[in-house]
Every structure is written in structure tokens, then in C-alpha cells.
Amino acid sequence: MLLLIDIGNTSTKIGIYEHGVVKDILRLATVINTRGMIEYSYILESFVKHHRGKKPEGAAMCSVVPEVAPMLASAVRKSFGIETMNVTFRARTGLKFPAGMGADRIAQAVAARKLYKGDLIVVSFGTATVFSVIAGDGKYKGGAIMPGLDLCAGALAGGTSKLPRVALRNPVKPLSKETKNNILTGVILGHAGAVERIVAEIRKDTGGDLRVIATGGLVGLVKQHLKIIDIENPHLTFEGLRFIYEMNTS
């Protein structure tokens, strides 16, 4: 059994990989300087106990929040007596990444390369919407980053006097007289249009018909408005963590 930890800007996902599949995912709000190591240890032990109490044989983590990662690694050590492999661009992955590239993007790119064939674009819908391009010969080619759906909605509310903060959902219809629905149309449909344009430009730049792999916690809000998604894999980051762990500990 392998413990997998994905620390994102908005949420922290903890999953268990066992018998070839990702099982039992726990989601927590990512908070800084609020939870201590003891609290994380209690959360981890309760989570694993709920999963029949079997002790993890190893742990792998990717984090884009440096303040939280050491706390969770210490909690894993305290609870299970194992060290957590923290993914960076220096890890053995089979791909070469630039220094400072986000660990979640590294995990997603590795999983896409392992699971799917040909030239690929991974689009991850999270706090940011992130594009990563992996060529069929196994080379990481680059990508793009844009504000995510929640950031866009928050920016409208925070940067204006009267526009409200809306809960993200699909608009009732594209055109309406109701302000909240107007915002949802702009945020959701506008985001879908931007994603399709970026994918089109990447395809033009690379000269290939790259397949699109979609992942991330917010993909469900926008996928019905996108015609470019070939494969949706909600566990792509966890799969990448598992592959990287195996490559670095075998």
C-alpha cells in the first residue's frame, strides 16, 4: 500500500494506491500555519485506519506550497515510521524538466507519458489551469498557465464594487438578464473558449494533432463545453506520484 499526497494551493488530496488502483481519496483545504504536525498525524492515521488500518509501505508527495510539505512529511514519519519521497525536477522520471517546475505538473506529465501514446497535452483544471506538452518521443516540450475558474470569479468580485462572488456552477443559459448568471457565462464559457484557443495555438506551434488529457478538481465544471478533450483522468497526479516513487525506489 502506497500513500500519495498532492498539496495544491487550494486543496490537499491524500490517496491510497493498492492492488493497481487509486482508492479512498481524502480532501482537505490547504492551510498555512494553522494545522500542526500532530493534527496532520491524527488525520493520516484516521484515514488509513478507515482503509482497514494497513500500514503504508511508502509515501510520495508533490507540493506547490512549501510551507505545508515538511509538516505532512513529519506527520507521515511519526505515524508510520516511513520517509516521504518529495517530487522535484531532480527526481528520476524518464523526462527532463526545467528547474523550478511545479511538482504536480511533473507528476501529471510522467503519468501521461506512461499511460498514453503519442504527442499529448495535459490540461489540469485547478487553482490555475495549466497546460503541459509531452512529445511522443518522451520529451517535455513546455506549456502554458492561466488563472483558474475560481481565481477568475474571485478577481471579478474583488476588483469591482458591485459584482458578487458567485459559487461556481454551469450557467443556466448563455444569455440572461441576471447578474450572477452573466458572471457564470463569462467565467465558465470564457474559460472553455480560452482553453480551446490555447490548445489550438499549441497544436499550430508543434505542427501536430496532440491528444488532450484533462485532469484537476474543476474539470467537471467546464468539460461539457469543450470538444477537444480526448481522455479525462481525475487521478493523473496520483498515478504520476506512483510511477515516480517506483522509479526512484526500485
Phi and psi restraints in degrees (value plus and minus 20) as a CYANA .aco file:
   2 LEU   PHI    -137.9   -97.9
   2 LEU   PSI     112.2   152.2
   3 LEU   PHI    -112.9   -72.9
   3 LEU   PSI     106.2   146.2
   4 LEU   PHI    -138.0   -98.0
   4 LEU   PSI     113.4   153.4
   5 ILE   PHI    -151.3  -111.3
   5 ILE   PSI     105.1   145.1
   6 ASP   PHI    -142.1  -102.1
   6 ASP   PSI      85.4   125.4
   7 ILE   PHI    -117.3   -77.3
   7 ILE   PSI      87.6   127.6
   8 GLY   PHI    -123.7   -83.7
   8 GLY   PSI     154.0   194.0
   9 ASN   PHI     -84.3   -44.3
   9 ASN   PSI     -54.8   -14.8
  10 THR   PHI    -119.9   -79.9
  10 THR   PSI     -63.7   -23.7
  11 SER   PHI    -157.2  -117.2
  11 SER   PSI     135.2   175.2
  12 THR   PHI    -132.7   -92.7
  12 THR   PSI     104.7   144.7
  13 LYS   PHI    -129.3   -89.3
  13 LYS   PSI     112.0   152.0
  14 ILE   PHI    -140.4  -100.4
  14 ILE   PSI     107.0   147.0
  15 GLY   PHI    -152.0  -112.0
  15 GLY   PSI     143.4   183.4
  16 ILE   PHI    -137.9   -97.9
  16 ILE   PSI     108.4   148.4
  17 TYR   PHI    -127.4   -87.4
  17 TYR   PSI     102.5   142.5
  18 GLU   PHI    -173.7  -133.7
  18 GLU   PSI     117.1   157.1
  19 HIS   PHI      34.7    74.7
  19 HIS   PSI      18.8    58.8
  20 GLY   PHI      65.0   105.0
  20 GLY   PSI     -16.4    23.6
  21 VAL   PHI    -158.5  -118.5
  21 VAL   PSI     136.2   176.2
  22 VAL   PHI    -104.7   -64.7
  22 VAL   PSI     106.7   146.7
  23 LYS   PHI    -144.0  -104.0
  23 LYS   PSI     139.1   179.1
  24 ASP   PHI      24.0    64.0
  24 ASP   PSI      68.4   108.4
  25 ILE   PHI    -121.6   -81.6
  25 ILE   PSI     108.8   148.8
  26 LEU   PHI    -126.5   -86.5
  26 LEU   PSI     110.9   150.9
  27 ARG   PHI    -134.1   -94.1
  27 ARG   PSI     110.6   150.6
  28 LEU   PHI    -147.1  -107.1
  28 LEU   PSI     129.3   169.3
  29 ALA   PHI     -88.0   -48.0
  29 ALA   PSI     114.4   154.4
  30 THR   PHI     -96.7   -56.7
  30 THR   PSI     100.4   140.4
  31 VAL   PHI    -148.8  -108.8
  31 VAL   PSI     126.7   166.7
  32 ILE   PHI    -131.7   -91.7
  32 ILE   PSI     113.2   153.2
  33 ASN   PHI      39.5    79.5
  33 ASN   PSI      11.5    51.5
  34 THR   PHI    -140.2  -100.2
  34 THR   PSI     -75.0   -35.0
  35 ARG   PHI    -106.7   -66.7
  35 ARG   PSI     116.8   156.8
  36 GLY   PHI    -116.6   -76.6
  36 GLY   PSI     156.2   196.2
  37 MET   PHI     -81.0   -41.0
  37 MET   PSI     -57.5   -17.5
  38 ILE   PHI     -84.5   -44.5
  38 ILE   PSI     -61.4   -21.4
  39 GLU   PHI     -85.7   -45.7
  39 GLU   PSI     -62.7   -22.7
  40 TYR   PHI     -82.2   -42.2
  40 TYR   PSI     -58.6   -18.6
  41 SER   PHI     -81.5   -41.5
  41 SER   PSI     -63.5   -23.5
  42 TYR   PHI     -83.0   -43.0
  42 TYR   PSI     -62.8   -22.8
  43 ILE   PHI     -81.6   -41.6
  43 ILE   PSI     -65.5   -25.5
  44 LEU   PHI     -84.4   -44.4
  44 LEU   PSI     -65.3   -25.3
  45 GLU   PHI     -84.1   -44.1
  45 GLU   PSI     -60.3   -20.3
  46 SER   PHI     -84.9   -44.9
  46 SER   PSI     -61.1   -21.1
  47 PHE   PHI     -83.0   -43.0
  47 PHE   PSI     -67.3   -27.3
  48 VAL   PHI     -88.0   -48.0
  48 VAL   PSI     -58.3   -18.3
  49 LYS   PHI     -81.7   -41.7
  49 LYS   PSI     -60.1   -20.1
  50 HIS   PHI     -80.5   -40.5
  50 HIS   PSI     -48.5    -8.5
  51 HIS   PHI    -113.6   -73.6
  51 HIS   PSI      25.5    65.5
  52 ARG   PHI      53.0    93.0
  52 ARG   PSI     -15.3    24.7
  53 GLY   PHI      56.0    96.0
  53 GLY   PSI     -12.3    27.7
  54 LYS   PHI     -91.9   -51.9
  54 LYS   PSI     113.1   153.1
  55 LYS   PHI     -91.2   -51.2
  55 LYS   PSI     113.7   153.7
  56 PRO   PHI     -83.8   -43.8
  56 PRO   PSI     123.4   163.4
  57 GLU   PHI    -105.3   -65.3
  57 GLU   PSI     -42.1    -2.1
  58 GLY   PHI    -182.1  -142.1
  58 GLY   PSI     151.6   191.6
  59 ALA   PHI    -166.2  -126.2
  59 ALA   PSI     122.1   162.1
  60 ALA   PHI    -153.8  -113.8
  60 ALA   PSI     123.1   163.1
  61 MET   PHI    -157.6  -117.6
  61 MET   PSI     121.2   161.2
  62 CYS   PHI    -144.1  -104.1
  62 CYS   PSI     120.5   160.5
  63 SER   PHI    -164.5  -124.5
  63 SER   PSI     118.9   158.9
  64 VAL   PHI    -131.4   -91.4
  64 VAL   PSI      -9.1    30.9
  65 VAL   PHI    -144.8  -104.8
  65 VAL   PSI      71.7   111.7
  66 PRO   PHI     -78.2   -38.2
  66 PRO   PSI     -47.5    -7.5
  67 GLU   PHI     -90.7   -50.7
  67 GLU   PSI     -43.3    -3.3
  68 VAL   PHI    -115.5   -75.5
  68 VAL   PSI     -53.0   -13.0
  69 ALA   PHI     -75.9   -35.9
  69 ALA   PSI     -67.8   -27.8
  70 PRO   PHI     -81.4   -41.4
  70 PRO   PSI     -55.0   -15.0
  71 MET   PHI     -84.0   -44.0
  71 MET   PSI     -64.0   -24.0
  72 LEU   PHI     -90.7   -50.7
  72 LEU   PSI     -57.7   -17.7
  73 ALA   PHI     -82.4   -42.4
  73 ALA   PSI     -60.4   -20.4
  74 SER   PHI     -85.3   -45.3
  74 SER   PSI     -57.5   -17.5
  75 ALA   PHI     -85.9   -45.9
  75 ALA   PSI     -60.3   -20.3
  76 VAL   PHI     -81.9   -41.9
  76 VAL   PSI     -62.6   -22.6
  77 ARG   PHI     -83.2   -43.2
  77 ARG   PSI     -64.5   -24.5
  78 LYS   PHI     -85.8   -45.8
  78 LYS   PSI     -63.4   -23.4
  79 SER   PHI     -97.4   -57.4
  79 SER   PSI     -56.4   -16.4
  80 PHE   PHI    -146.1  -106.1
  80 PHE   PSI     -24.3    15.7
  81 GLY   PHI      48.0    88.0
  81 GLY   PSI       8.3    48.3
  82 ILE   PHI    -146.5  -106.5
  82 ILE   PSI     134.9   174.9
  83 GLU   PHI    -111.8   -71.8
  83 GLU   PSI     122.7   162.7
  84 THR   PHI    -113.7   -73.7
  84 THR   PSI     107.7   147.7
  85 MET   PHI     -99.0   -59.0
  85 MET   PSI      98.0   138.0
  86 ASN   PHI    -117.9   -77.9
  86 ASN   PSI      96.6   136.6
  87 VAL   PHI     -92.7   -52.7
  87 VAL   PSI     110.8   150.8
  88 THR   PHI    -157.0  -117.0
  88 THR   PSI     157.4   197.4
  89 PHE   PHI     -85.4   -45.4
  89 PHE   PSI     -34.4     5.6
  90 ARG   PHI    -103.9   -63.9
  90 ARG   PSI     -31.6     8.4
  91 ALA   PHI     -85.9   -45.9
  91 ALA   PSI     132.5   172.5
  92 ARG   PHI     -92.8   -52.8
  92 ARG   PSI      96.2   136.2
  93 THR   PHI    -152.0  -112.0
  93 THR   PSI     -34.7     5.3
  94 GLY   PHI      66.4   106.4
  94 GLY   PSI     -26.0    14.0
  95 LEU   PHI    -147.8  -107.8
  95 LEU   PSI     136.2   176.2
  96 LYS   PHI    -127.5   -87.5
  96 LYS   PSI     103.4   143.4
  97 PHE   PHI    -136.7   -96.7
  97 PHE   PSI     131.3   171.3
  98 PRO   PHI     -89.9   -49.9
  98 PRO   PSI     130.6   170.6
  99 ALA   PHI     -78.8   -38.8
  99 ALA   PSI     118.1   158.1
 100 GLY   PHI      65.8   105.8
 100 GLY   PSI     -19.9    20.1
 101 MET   PHI     -87.6   -47.6
 101 MET   PSI     121.2   161.2
 102 GLY   PHI     -77.6   -37.6
 102 GLY   PSI     116.5   156.5
 103 ALA   PHI     -84.7   -44.7
 103 ALA   PSI     -51.8   -11.8
 104 ASP   PHI     -86.5   -46.5
 104 ASP   PSI     -59.3   -19.3
 105 ARG   PHI     -84.9   -44.9
 105 ARG   PSI     -58.1   -18.1
 106 ILE   PHI     -81.4   -41.4
 106 ILE   PSI     -67.9   -27.9
 107 ALA   PHI     -81.5   -41.5
 107 ALA   PSI     -62.7   -22.7
 108 GLN   PHI     -85.3   -45.3
 108 GLN   PSI     -61.9   -21.9
 109 ALA   PHI     -84.7   -44.7
 109 ALA   PSI     -61.5   -21.5
 110 VAL   PHI     -83.5   -43.5
 110 VAL   PSI     -64.0   -24.0
 111 ALA   PHI     -83.6   -43.6
 111 ALA   PSI     -63.4   -23.4
 112 ALA   PHI     -80.9   -40.9
 112 ALA   PSI     -63.1   -23.1
 113 ARG   PHI     -83.6   -43.6
 113 ARG   PSI     -59.0   -19.0
 114 LYS   PHI     -94.3   -54.3
 114 LYS   PSI     -55.4   -15.4
 115 LEU   PHI    -113.1   -73.1
 115 LEU   PSI     -47.8    -7.8
 116 TYR   PHI    -148.4  -108.4
 116 TYR   PSI     136.5   176.5
 117 LYS   PHI    -123.0   -83.0
 117 LYS   PSI     139.0   179.0
 118 GLY   PHI      63.7   103.7
 118 GLY   PSI    -189.8  -149.8
 119 ASP   PHI     -98.8   -58.8
 119 ASP   PSI     113.6   153.6
 120 LEU   PHI    -153.0  -113.0
 120 LEU   PSI     127.8   167.8
 121 ILE   PHI    -139.1   -99.1
 121 ILE   PSI     100.5   140.5
 122 VAL   PHI    -113.3   -73.3
 122 VAL   PSI     104.5   144.5
 123 VAL   PHI    -135.0   -95.0
 123 VAL   PSI      95.2   135.2
 124 SER   PHI    -127.8   -87.8
 124 SER   PSI      98.9   138.9
 125 PHE   PHI    -117.2   -77.2
 125 PHE   PSI      76.1   116.1
 126 GLY   PHI    -154.5  -114.5
 126 GLY   PSI    -163.1  -123.1
 127 THR   PHI     -75.2   -35.2
 127 THR   PSI     -62.7   -22.7
 128 ALA   PHI    -132.1   -92.1
 128 ALA   PSI     135.3   175.3
 129 THR   PHI    -119.3   -79.3
 129 THR   PSI      99.0   139.0
 130 VAL   PHI    -141.5  -101.5
 130 VAL   PSI     114.4   154.4
 131 PHE   PHI    -131.2   -91.2
 131 PHE   PSI     112.5   152.5
 132 SER   PHI    -153.0  -113.0
 132 SER   PSI     111.9   151.9
 133 VAL   PHI    -129.9   -89.9
 133 VAL   PSI     106.9   146.9
 134 ILE   PHI    -143.5  -103.5
 134 ILE   PSI     100.0   140.0
 135 ALA   PHI     -95.7   -55.7
 135 ALA   PSI     138.3   178.3
 136 GLY   PHI     -82.7   -42.7
 136 GLY   PSI     -41.3    -1.3
 137 ASP   PHI    -105.6   -65.6
 137 ASP   PSI     -14.4    25.6
 138 GLY   PHI      71.9   111.9
 138 GLY   PSI      -8.3    31.7
 139 LYS   PHI    -118.1   -78.1
 139 LYS   PSI     115.4   155.4
 140 TYR   PHI     -98.6   -58.6
 140 TYR   PSI     103.9   143.9
 141 LYS   PHI    -120.7   -80.7
 141 LYS   PSI     -37.2     2.8
 142 GLY   PHI     109.9   149.9
 142 GLY   PSI    -182.0  -142.0
 143 GLY   PHI    -200.0  -160.0
 143 GLY   PSI    -175.9  -135.9
 144 ALA   PHI    -174.1  -134.1
 144 ALA   PSI     138.0   178.0
 145 ILE   PHI    -157.2  -117.2
 145 ILE   PSI     114.3   154.3
 146 MET   PHI    -156.0  -116.0
 146 MET   PSI     138.8   178.8
 147 PRO   PHI     -79.3   -39.3
 147 PRO   PSI     120.9   160.9
 148 GLY   PHI     -97.1   -57.1
 148 GLY   PSI     154.8   194.8
 149 LEU   PHI     -77.4   -37.4
 149 LEU   PSI     -66.5   -26.5
 150 ASP   PHI     -87.9   -47.9
 150 ASP   PSI     -57.4   -17.4
 151 LEU   PHI     -83.7   -43.7
 151 LEU   PSI     -59.8   -19.8
 152 CYS   PHI     -83.1   -43.1
 152 CYS   PSI     -66.5   -26.5
 153 ALA   PHI     -83.3   -43.3
 153 ALA   PSI     -61.3   -21.3
 154 GLY   PHI     -86.0   -46.0
 154 GLY   PSI     -56.9   -16.9
 155 ALA   PHI     -84.8   -44.8
 155 ALA   PSI     -58.5   -18.5
 156 LEU   PHI     -83.1   -43.1
 156 LEU   PSI     -64.2   -24.2
 157 ALA   PHI     -90.0   -50.0
 157 ALA   PSI     -60.8   -20.8
 158 GLY   PHI     -95.9   -55.9
 158 GLY   PSI     -45.2    -5.2
 159 GLY   PHI    -120.6   -80.6
 159 GLY   PSI     -15.9    24.1
 160 THR   PHI    -149.5  -109.5
 160 THR   PSI     144.5   184.5
 161 SER   PHI    -104.9   -64.9
 161 SER   PSI     -54.5   -14.5
 162 LYS   PHI    -137.4   -97.4
 162 LYS   PSI     -35.9     4.1
 163 LEU   PHI     -93.0   -53.0
 163 LEU   PSI     111.2   151.2
 164 PRO   PHI    -101.9   -61.9
 164 PRO   PSI     141.8   181.8
 165 ARG   PHI    -101.7   -61.7
 165 ARG   PSI      99.8   139.8
 166 VAL   PHI    -123.1   -83.1
 166 VAL   PSI     125.6   165.6
 167 ALA   PHI     -94.5   -54.5
 167 ALA   PSI     112.5   152.5
 168 LEU   PHI     -88.6   -48.6
 168 LEU   PSI     106.8   146.8
 169 ARG   PHI    -181.9  -141.9
 169 ARG   PSI     149.5   189.5
 170 ASN   PHI     -92.7   -52.7
 170 ASN   PSI     121.8   161.8
 171 PRO   PHI     -83.0   -43.0
 171 PRO   PSI     127.1   167.1
 172 VAL   PHI     -79.0   -39.0
 172 VAL   PSI     -64.0   -24.0
 173 LYS   PHI    -176.3  -136.3
 173 LYS   PSI     138.4   178.4
 174 PRO   PHI     -80.1   -40.1
 174 PRO   PSI     -57.3   -17.3
 175 LEU   PHI    -137.3   -97.3
 175 LEU   PSI     104.9   144.9
 176 SER   PHI    -173.6  -133.6
 176 SER   PSI     153.3   193.3
 177 LYS   PHI    -119.9   -79.9
 177 LYS   PSI     -20.3    19.7
 178 GLU   PHI    -113.6   -73.6
 178 GLU   PSI     108.5   148.5
 179 THR   PHI     -79.9   -39.9
 179 THR   PSI     -65.4   -25.4
 180 LYS   PHI     -81.9   -41.9
 180 LYS   PSI     -59.7   -19.7
 181 ASN   PHI     -88.2   -48.2
 181 ASN   PSI     -54.4   -14.4
 182 ASN   PHI     -79.2   -39.2
 182 ASN   PSI     -63.3   -23.3
 183 ILE   PHI     -84.2   -44.2
 183 ILE   PSI     -65.0   -25.0
 184 LEU   PHI     -82.4   -42.4
 184 LEU   PSI     -59.1   -19.1
 185 THR   PHI     -80.4   -40.4
 185 THR   PSI     -66.7   -26.7
 186 GLY   PHI     -84.4   -44.4
 186 GLY   PSI     -64.3   -24.3
 187 VAL   PHI     -91.6   -51.6
 187 VAL   PSI     -71.8   -31.8
 188 ILE   PHI     -94.6   -54.6
 188 ILE   PSI     -74.6   -34.6
 189 LEU   PHI     -90.3   -50.3
 189 LEU   PSI     -56.2   -16.2
 190 GLY   PHI     -83.4   -43.4
 190 GLY   PSI     -59.6   -19.6
 191 HIS   PHI     -84.1   -44.1
 191 HIS   PSI     -64.4   -24.4
 192 ALA   PHI     -79.7   -39.7
 192 ALA   PSI     -63.4   -23.4
 193 GLY   PHI     -83.2   -43.2
 193 GLY   PSI     -60.0   -20.0
 194 ALA   PHI     -85.1   -45.1
 194 ALA   PSI     -61.2   -21.2
 195 VAL   PHI     -82.2   -42.2
 195 VAL   PSI     -65.5   -25.5
 196 GLU   PHI     -83.1   -43.1
 196 GLU   PSI     -58.4   -18.4
 197 ARG   PHI     -86.1   -46.1
 197 ARG   PSI     -64.3   -24.3
 198 ILE   PHI     -83.5   -43.5
 198 ILE   PSI     -62.5   -22.5
 199 VAL   PHI     -81.9   -41.9
 199 VAL   PSI     -62.1   -22.1
 200 ALA   PHI     -81.9   -41.9
 200 ALA   PSI     -61.0   -21.0
 201 GLU   PHI     -89.0   -49.0
 201 GLU   PSI     -58.0   -18.0
 202 ILE   PHI     -84.0   -44.0
 202 ILE   PSI     -63.2   -23.2
 203 ARG   PHI     -81.9   -41.9
 203 ARG   PSI     -60.1   -20.1
 204 LYS   PHI     -84.8   -44.8
 204 LYS   PSI     -62.0   -22.0
 205 ASP   PHI     -87.5   -47.5
 205 ASP   PSI     -57.6   -17.6
 206 THR   PHI    -108.9   -68.9
 206 THR   PSI     -36.2     3.8
 207 GLY   PHI      52.5    92.5
 207 GLY   PSI       1.6    41.6
 208 GLY   PHI    -152.9  -112.9
 208 GLY   PSI     140.5   180.5
 209 ASP   PHI    -116.2   -76.2
 209 ASP   PSI      55.4    95.4
 210 LEU   PHI     -89.9   -49.9
 210 LEU   PSI     119.9   159.9
 211 ARG   PHI     -97.7   -57.7
 211 ARG   PSI     125.5   165.5
 212 VAL   PHI    -124.4   -84.4
 212 VAL   PSI     102.8   142.8
 213 ILE   PHI    -127.8   -87.8
 213 ILE   PSI      98.5   138.5
 214 ALA   PHI    -123.1   -83.1
 214 ALA   PSI     119.9   159.9
 215 THR   PHI    -171.6  -131.6
 215 THR   PSI    -199.3  -159.3
 216 GLY   PHI      83.6   123.6
 216 GLY   PSI     135.6   175.6
 217 GLY   PHI     -88.0   -48.0
 217 GLY   PSI     -39.1     0.9
 218 LEU   PHI    -125.9   -85.9
 218 LEU   PSI     -12.3    27.7
 219 VAL   PHI     -82.0   -42.0
 219 VAL   PSI     -51.0   -11.0
 220 GLY   PHI     -83.4   -43.4
 220 GLY   PSI     -45.3    -5.3
 221 LEU   PHI     -95.5   -55.5
 221 LEU   PSI     -44.3    -4.3
 222 VAL   PHI    -140.1  -100.1
 222 VAL   PSI     -34.3     5.7
 223 LYS   PHI     -82.9   -42.9
 223 LYS   PSI     -51.6   -11.6
 224 GLN   PHI     -89.6   -49.6
 224 GLN   PSI     -34.9     5.1
 225 HIS   PHI    -118.7   -78.7
 225 HIS   PSI     -17.5    22.5
 226 LEU   PHI    -133.0   -93.0
 226 LEU   PSI     112.7   152.7
 227 LYS   PHI    -122.7   -82.7
 227 LYS   PSI     -16.3    23.7
 228 ILE   PHI    -120.8   -80.8
 228 ILE   PSI     -29.6    10.4
 229 ILE   PHI     -94.6   -54.6
 229 ILE   PSI     103.9   143.9
 230 ASP   PHI    -113.8   -73.8
 230 ASP   PSI     -58.6   -18.6
 231 ILE   PHI    -161.3  -121.3
 231 ILE   PSI     115.2   155.2
 232 GLU   PHI    -131.6   -91.6
 232 GLU   PSI     105.7   145.7
 233 ASN   PHI    -152.7  -112.7
 233 ASN   PSI      78.9   118.9
 234 PRO   PHI     -88.4   -48.4
 234 PRO   PSI     -37.5     2.5
 235 HIS   PHI    -125.0   -85.0
 235 HIS   PSI       2.1    42.1
 236 LEU   PHI     -80.6   -40.6
 236 LEU   PSI     -61.2   -21.2
 237 THR   PHI     -84.7   -44.7
 237 THR   PSI     -65.4   -25.4
 238 PHE   PHI     -80.8   -40.8
 238 PHE   PSI     -61.9   -21.9
 239 GLU   PHI     -81.2   -41.2
 239 GLU   PSI     -61.2   -21.2
 240 GLY   PHI     -84.7   -44.7
 240 GLY   PSI     -61.4   -21.4
 241 LEU   PHI     -79.2   -39.2
 241 LEU   PSI     -61.7   -21.7
 242 ARG   PHI     -83.3   -43.3
 242 ARG   PSI     -66.2   -26.2
 243 PHE   PHI     -81.0   -41.0
 243 PHE   PSI     -64.4   -24.4
 244 ILE   PHI     -86.9   -46.9
 244 ILE   PSI     -59.8   -19.8
 245 TYR   PHI     -78.3   -38.3
 245 TYR   PSI     -66.8   -26.8
 246 GLU   PHI     -84.0   -44.0
 246 GLU   PSI     -58.7   -18.7
 247 MET   PHI     -90.0   -50.0
 247 MET   PSI     -46.1    -6.1
 248 ASN   PHI    -120.8   -80.8
 248 ASN   PSI     -23.4    16.6
 249 THR   PHI    -145.3  -105.3
 249 THR   PSI     -25.2    14.8
